[in-house]
Amino acid sequence: MMLDVSDVTVSYGPFLAVDRASLQVGAGETVGLAGTNGAGKSTLFAAIAGQIMADTGRMVFDDHAITNHPAHQRARLGLCRTFQVPREFGRLSVLENLLVAAPGDRMETMWSAWFARGAMRRKTQQLTVQADGILAMLGMSGLRDLPAAGLSGGQKKLLELARVLMHRPRLILLDEPFAGVNPVRIGEVMEIFRRLKDSGIALLIVEHHLQALKALSSRLYVMDQGRVIAQGDPAEVLASRIVQDAYMGGVL
Amino acid sequence: MSAYLIAICIIGLIYALLAIGLNIEYGETGLINFGHVAYFAIGAYASALLSLRGVPVSLSILLAGLLAAVAAIPIGFAALRLKDDYFAIVTLGFAEAVRITIQQEEWLTHGVQGIAAIPGLAAGASGNSVFLAILLLVVLCAMGSVYLIQHSAFGRVLRAIRDNEVAVVALGKRTAGFKVKVLMFGSFFGGVAGAFYSHFISFISPEQFVALVTFYVWMSIILGGVGTMRGSLVGSLVLVLLLEGSRFIGDFLPGVSDLQVAHLRLGVIGFILVMFSLYRPQGLFGKGGRA
């Protein structure tokens, strides 16, 4: 397993947001995570990515025990996330957003700024080529030099994905990637995810758009009241009684 | 009169140095530092005490800056744990703690009596002109070093932290290191500014290092434009001109006491600040939009 989460609990005071949840994602696999609002999906996501520390439980990513790793270390291992509400760098251009995302510790120093500008410029050129490639793949080349704050909600979602790709991730946690995306463009976004999967990147997708989840993922987890209540083949899981009940029986 | 102008310029440039330091903390990185005066005080006392013990003034100024930078480290660690507004409160408290410590540690600082007869930078009739020239050179160096940071990969990460720190962390960067470095850098210039101040005024006492100084620096940043170093320079000069110029209000308003003039001056500056935030929120040199 690439990501192995077992018995993770997260509580906000007396409220148990995630209750002994376990899930696995295999290398290159696309896995869905569904559930009603308040089911604990986003909290579980934050616990996996390290924005929140789990109270109990164990997490292993790529043979590293990451349970106590801070968020930036998890990202460095290739476990990257996007956010439900986009967190773009609003006053930076789209290109700069991508450049920040690239791992570049050695040139991101005051020393480089003052005394190694040649090397820094060459590295930036290299990264710009990489960034342009990613923007082209996502159909965002035309937005390259605009300030990110001016993008539409859907474009900001793609920008987050582009930024994560600059990091050369092995597993991307996608938090509601279809929310705010123009319905006519959902097909395009799904196509992008399929291409990522083909290139060997594993995806864990939290989403309310169940049809898209069904079409994309090979396995599906459903959460309700902090617990994982069902898992397995997406079509079977969505048809199961327990999931139907959790969704108040009807919308499916 | 020209001596008076030179003196105003010197004070203006000292404020510019403070503003440049604060502007890289706030304008670039988004750190709300309400305790900038602490580093001004540390620099002033360090350089004064060192030079009175025989250290050459040029060296003591540099050491004062370095000491101020080191003194920023604890505040840097506070910044790692606290969100914007809480950090602001801690810095405010830190500056007061520094001032009170200076006031109490009489064996070193002479407490409220202050330190007198601090050696100047250059002697003789043209002493202040030389002082101004050296200070101007230092300000230009500061602006240059900040310009290089702004146009670098390091600066890009700083602006990303300002715009959304959670995302920077999620992208695998340890923002802590960036913030501590920026606070040290900004405080270095705060310390150097304090050193120049003490060698210019030649007398320092704790009451010169109250929180109001920090807010004067904030005002010059707001006047000049957040995130622009030209703005820091011009904003500081404008602020000092306003502070000095309003000194003459009393001449035009008969029957107003000196104390009332002092309050009127602050009122005038407050009024100008309100007008700025209404009609030019980005400051003189800022790039459109609210900062």
Interface residues (C-beta under 8 A of the other chain):
Chain A: A49 Q51 P70 A71 H72 Q73 A75 R76 C80 R81 F83 R87 E88 F89 G90 R91 L92 E96 N97 L99 V100 A101 P103 G104 D105 M107 E108 T109 M110 S112 A113 W114 R117 M120 K123 T124 R163 V164 H167
Chain B: S145 L148 I149 H151 S152 A153 F154 G155 R156 V157 R159 A160 R162 D163 N164 V166 A167 V168 V169 A170 L171 G172 K173 R174 T175 F178 K181 F185
